[in-house]
Amino acid sequence: MKIYVYTEFVDESVGNRFNGKKTAEADYILLDKVDDAEHILGSSRSVWQVSQALKKANFCPDDYLMLITHNVDCKLINGGESEFAFAAAYTGRTCVYSNYITISEGEAHDTPVIAPQIGSVREDFNMGSIVLYKASEWVKASEKMADDYDYAAYYFMRLMLCQNGDTYHIRQTLYQESEFDSRSAEDKQFDYVNPNNELKQLEMQRAYLEYSKIAGTYIDYTQTNRIKIETTDYAENYKFKVSVIIPVRNREKTIEDAVKSALSQKLKDGKVNVIVVDNFSTDKTTDKLIKLANENNRLYHIFPSRTDLGIGGCWMEAVRHEACGLYCVQLDSDDVYQDENTLQKIVDAFEQNKCAMVIGSYSLTDFDLNPIPPGLIAHKEWTDKEGPNNAVRINGLGAPRAFFTPVLVEIPIPNASYGEDYAVGLQMSKKYKIGRIYDSLYCCRRWGGNSDSSLSVEKINANNNYKDSIRTIEMLSRGFNK
């Protein structure tokens, strides 16, 4: 067996470091370039170049391609050349990859990675910078790819080669690499909605849609009987038209701002209340809520019926409460609405679009509500035609989220504290129309007390694994057939 090493770096030292290595199972051979490419595995030209170089090398059915997928300095350690070759030779999987060490600011950090699932279709899924692909499968997949990608070619190839379960994750640390993006995970999570990345994201969307048609999960909007909601059939059963739902635990610094923002909302027709589900706070949050509830009878301060509920479970406690309105609208306990007309804009969107869910946009701010980059988070990639498909690719649907309460009872939010809103939104998008508002509806505070602030790599992996599992179930429900 041969393992062909391919790198597009100007500095050939990285590729040469692997060239000529021999193990009992394989020889490592630096693959000659056909010509220069403009992007590192981003463009269709790059993928074509790899495929042509493999064909020129006359690869055999059991040969592998080792890709260095990022512009980083990589070095095999712990007998990595033998372990990679051994795993490739004896598993015969389409894709083989391992854990690694990241060198950042002179310090080494273990970087474990997770196994891809059917639903691991986000473009930031991390397999590290050294990945082995079966050469024959790489060439076959490249023949199914559109020829005009500038950014999304490798993303499409990974989808084609890694989403059918034919991968092998070596749970050893086999190489080290330099940090190629030193930003925090908190900062990176907004890349896909950063306006500066719009062209790239549109291409990533196109690549995913291409893949979803091959995989059988594509929803053809024109061929589906999408149900429209007639709100007048339900209105008389609800005392309140809108309920703002705020699950909270230990947010003494921000809960008053959130509640007062919700209580200040004005509607042209109907009443607004606020249901705060206090998940047994141990700081001064409960005392502050009791005081606020005594001052305003539209604030319902309730406790969950159980002690094992996450954010999703607390949400459903509020939804099933007798005071819950016809529409229920999310507000995190850290945040505040943009102005007193936010709920009216949401109600207008429900009634104009006859939809089951409305998703707005928000502005990132610091604790004192000063704007911070990238500013407005609007998810403008959404369209009625492709939104239900693109929703599976992206890592979230946006906020604030609002629901038509009878449908939320039918399709409940799962009892989780991460990704719970995404899960219910994906399910609803198959059957019901989702409305969008692209103006900023609330200020999302980023501060040290946020639940997603300064997460460890283990916690990030756990969160990603959970969201990937949500996507897996969703893609199976949509007919995944690969």
N, C-alpha and C positions, 0 to 999 in steps of 0.2 A: 504494500500500500504506500502511496505517496501522499504527502500533505503539501499542497501548493500554497505558499505564503504570498499574499497580495497586499501591498500598501501603495497609496497614492501620494505619500509625503515627498516633498522636494528633497528632504534629507533622507537618503536611502539607508542611513545607519540602523534605523529601527528594523527595516525589512532584512537587512544583511545579518542582523543579530540572530535571526531564526534560520537563515539559509545554511544548508549543509549539515544540520543536526541529524543524527541518526539514532533510532531506537530499535528495539527488537521488532516492533510492529511497523514502523514507517520511516521513510526518508523525508526530510523537510527540504523543499526546493523553492527558491524565490521565483515567482512567476513573472516572466517578462511582460512589460507593458506593450500594448499595441501602439498607442500614442498618448499624448498628454490629455488629461481630463480637467475640467474646470472645477469640479466639486468633489469632495471626498464622499463617494457613494451616494451623492444627492441626486445627480442627474441621470436621465436615461442613458446618456452617453457613457457615464461611468460604469453602469451595470453592463452595457453592451461590451465595453472594453474588457471587463473581467471575463465575460463569457467567451469572447473571441480569443483571449489569451489562454483560457482553458482548452478550447478546441485546438489551438495551435500546439499545445503541449501534449495532445493525444491522451487525455486522461482516461483511466480505466473506471469501470463501474464502482469499485470500492474506494476510489481516491476521494480525498477531501480538499476543500478550499479553506484556508485559514485567512480570515479577514481581520485587519486592524481597522476598526470602524470609526475611530476618532483620531484627531490630530494630537496624539499624546505620545510620550516616551514610555514604551512598554518593555518589561523585562521579565522573562520566565524565571520562576523560583520554585523551590521544593520539588524539583524533578518534573516541572511542568510539561516539558516536551514529551516525556515518557507517559505521563498521566493522560494528556490529551490524546496521544496516539493510541494508547491502550483502550480508552473509553470509546474512541471512534471505531477502532477495529472490532471490538467485541460487542458493542451495542448495535452498530450499524444504523444508528439514528440519523435522521436528516440534519439535525442540528445538535452540536455539543458545545457547552460553555461552562464556566466555573466561577467561583468566588474569586475575589482579588483584593489587593491592598491599594489604597489611594494615598499618594504622597501629596500632602497639602501644607504649604508653608514650612517645609522641612520636617513635618511629623507624619508618621505612618498610621493609617486608620484602616481597620478591617472593614471590608465592604461586601457583606453577603448579598446575594441576589436571590430572586424568587423564580419559581418555575412558571413558564407561560401557560395560561389556560386558553380555552376557546375564546374567552372574553378579554384577553390581554391585547386589545387592539388600539390602545392609546399610543401615540407616537413616541412618548417618553419612556416606554417600557425599557428597563435597564437590564441588558444582558452582559454589560461590561464592554471593553474595547477589543477583546479577542474572542472571536466566535468562529467555530468550524461548521461548514456546511458541506453536505455531500455534493461533490462537483456535478454529478449528473442531474440532481434535483435543481441545483442553481440554474443550470443552462435551460432546463425545461420551464422553470418559472419565469425566466427572463423573456421567453418567447410569448408570454401572455400579457406582458406589460405594455402600457402605452409608451410611445416613443418621444414624448415631449415633456417629461418631468425635469424641472430644474432643482427641486428640493426633495421630492417624495419618492424617488425611485427605490432607495434602500428600504424605506418604510413599507412600500408595496411588497418588495421581495421578502421581508421578514414576515409579513402577514401570510404570504403564500406558503412559506416554508416552516413556520413555527406554530401555527394555530391549530394543527390537526393532531396534536399530542405526540408527534414523532420527534421529541427533543430529549436530550439527556443533560441534566444539571449535575456537574461534578461538584460535590459539596466539600471541596478542598480549595485552599487558597493557592493558586498556581501561577500568579503573576502579580506584578505591581505596576502601577501607572501613575503618571503625574496628573494632578487635578486640572481638568480642562475647562471647568466652569465652577468657580469658587463661591458663587452666590449661594445663599441659604435655600433650603427646600421651600420655605415660605415665599421667597421671592420668585423662584422658578415656576411655582404653580400658576402664575398669571401669564406666562409666556404665550399661551395659546389664545388669549384674548387681548394681548397687547397690539394696539393699532399698527405698530411698526412691523409686526409679523403677519399682516393680513394676507399678502400674496402667498406666503408660505403655507398659511393655514388653509386657504382656498385650495391649494394644490394637495395638501394632506387630505382634505375632505374628498377631493376628486379620486384620489388613490383608494381611500376607504370605500367609496361608493362602487368603484370598479371591483374591488375585492368582494364586497358584500353581494354583488350580483353573481360572482363565481361561487361563493359560499352558500347561496340560497337564502340569505337573511334580508335581502333588500325588500323594502315596502314600497310598492308602487302606489303613490298617493291617488292616482287617477283610477286605479282599479279596486280600491278598498272602500267599503261602505262605512265611512267615518261618521260616528254618531254626533249629532248636534244636541246641545242641551237647551231645553225650553224652561227657563227659570220660573216663569209664571206658574208652572204646574206645582211648584213646591213652596212658593213664597209664603202662603198663608199658614204654613206649619211652623214658621219660625218667628219668634218674638223680636229677635235682632236680625238686622240685615247682614251685618259684618261683625265677626269676632276677630280681634287680634290675639294670637296665641303666642305666649312667651314661656317656654320651658326655662327654668333657671335653677342653678345650684351655685351658691357662693359667689355672687356678683354684687357685693355690697357697694362697690365703687361706681357701678353703672346702672343698676336696676331702676333707680328712681328716674334717671333720664329716659330710659326706654319706656317705662310706663307712662310718664307724663307726655311723651311724644305721641304715644298711641291714643291716650285719652283726649288729646287736643284735636284729633281728626274730625273733619266736618263732612257730612253727607247731605246731598240735596233731598234725598228721600230715604227714610228708614233710620234705624238706630245703630250705634256702634257700642260694643262693649269690649272689655279686655279680660282675657282669661290667662292668669299666670299660674303655671303648674310649678310649685315650689318643691323641688326634688330633695326635700329634707336638708336644707342648707344648714351649715354649722357656724356660719359667721353672722353678721348683722343683717343679712338679706331678709330673713323672715320678719324681723322687727320692723324693718322699713316698709315691707309690703302690708303688714297689719295696719300700720299708720295710714298708708295711702288708701287702703280699702275702707277704713273708717271715714275717710274724707270724701270718697266718691263711690256711690253704689253701683256704678257701671264697671267697677273692678272686681272681678271674681278671683279671690286668692284661694287656690285649692292645693291639696296635697295628693300625690298618687295613692292608689289603693294598695300598691305593693312597693317593696323596697328594692326591687331588682330591675327597675325600668330605666332604659336609656332615654335619649332625646325623643326617638320615635315613639316609644311607649308612652311617654308623657304627653306628646302631641295627641295621641289617640284618646287619652284620658279626657283632654279638653274637648276633642271633637265629639265625644259621646256624652258630654255634659249637657244637661237640659237647657243651659243658657247659650249653647253654641249657635252662632248665626248661620244664615243661608250660605254665606261665604266665610271662609276662615283664612286669615292672612298671617304669614310668618313675620316675626320680628325677633332677632336674637337679643339676648339680654345685655349685650355690649353696645347695641347700635340705636340709632334714632332715625325717624323718617325725615325726608328732605324738607317737607313743609306740611301744612295742615290739610292739603288737598290730595295726598297720596292715595288714600283709600278710595276716593271718588274716581280717580284715574283707573284704578284697578276694577272697580265695579263697572265703569263704562266699557272697559275691555271685555269683561265677561258678557255683558248684555249685547254688545255689538257683534261679538264673534260667536256667541252661543257655544262657549267652550267649557271644558271641565277643569282647566288649570290655566292660570296666568302667571307668567314669569317676567319680572321687571329687570331693571338695571340698577347698579349702585356705584357709589363713588368711594374709593379708598381714601381714608383719612388717618391721621394720627389720633391719639387719645383726645386732643383738644379740638378735633374736627378740622384741622388744617389739611388740605389736599396733599396726597403723596402719590408718586408714580406707581402704576401707570395711569392712575386717575379713574376714568369711567370704565366700568366693566359691563359691557353691553351685549356680548354674544351676538354680534350682528351677522355671524355666519348662518344664523337660523333662517330658514325659509319654510313656508307651509309645505312645499313639495319635498324638500330633502331634510327638514328638521328632524323628523322621526328617525331617519337613518343616521344622520350626523350625531344625534344624541348619544348613540352607542360609542362613538369614537372619542368624544371629548370627556373631560374628567368631572364635569358638573354642568348643570343646566342654567345656573344663574340664580339671582335673588333680587328682590324678595319673591317668595313663592306664595301663591294663593290658590285655594281649591274651592270648587263647588262641593259643599259639604256632603250631599247625598252620594256623590261619586267617591269621595274619600272614605266614606263608610264601606262602600262596595270594594274599593281597592285600598286597604289600609296601609299606613306607613309601618315598616318593620321596626321592631324594638331594637334599635341600634343607636349609637351616638356618633356615627360617622357614615356618610353615604346613604342615610335613610331617606332623605329627600330625593336623591338621585334615583334610588330604586323605584320609588312610587311614580316618579316622573316618567321613567322609561316604560313602565307598564301602561300608564295612561296614554302615552304617545302612540301606542299601537292602535288604540280603539277610539280615542277622542281627540278632538282638535285642541291644541294648546295655543293660547294667545301670548303675544309678546309686547312688551313696552320697552322702548329703547332710550327713554329719558331716565335720568337718575331719580330713583324713588327713595333711596335712603343712604345714609352715611355708614360705611362699614369701618369701624375703628380697628386699627392694627396696633396692638400693644402687648406688653409682656404677659398679660393675663389671658390672652387668647388661647383657646384649646389647641390651636394648630401652630403655636409659637415654639420655635427651637426644638423640633421633634428629632429624636434619635433615628438612626438608619433602621433600627429594628421596628420602631413604631411606624415609620414611613412604609416599610415593607408590609407590615400587617395591614395598614390602611389600604395600600394598593392592592394587596391580595384580596381584601374584602370587596373592593369595587370591581376588580376583575371577575370575582365570583358572581356579582350582580349581573355583569355583562354576559357572562357565560350562560346563566339561566335565561336571560333575555334573548340571546342569540339562538339558543336551542328552541325557545318558544316561537321564534320567528322562522324556524325551519332550517337551521344549520345542517348542511349535508356534506361537508367536505370530509 
